[in-house]
Amino acid sequence: MKDLICIYVDANGLHEINNTKGHLAGDEMLKYIANTLKIIFGENEVYRIGGDEFVIFQRKKTETQIQEMLTQVHDATAKENYHVSCGFCTGGQESELKDMIKKAEIRMYEEKQEYYKQLGQKVRNTI
């Protein structure tokens, strides 16, 4: 068990939804994802940090518990035909938050690349 876990979540396909279905549909996607994250991780633990990016902090959870929670996120979003990419990083009291967020973001992009690779597409933006 680690002291702090940082989870980075990015909505896949927001740009495409905005372009094909309109910005209201994109807003509905973001609301659904945000609400799903709040239900699974806690109302006060989820932060929107960009257009379609969220950071979540969890304390005193095992990596197995986090993986199970992320599976719940993937399952819940897939039911609505939405998809997210997630990455997480564990740290202790000496860890810098900005470093944890960056590591979690890098891991999220690894998952995002795999998602788009399975679709036969390239990721639009990478770090």
Secondary structure, 3 states (H helix, E strand, C coil): CCCEEEEEEEEECHHHHHHHHCHHHHHHHHHHHHHHHHHHHCHHHEEECCCCEEEEEEECCCHHHHHHHHHHHHHHHHHCCCEEEEEEEEECCCCCHHHHHHHHHHHHHHHHHHHHHHHCCCCCCCC
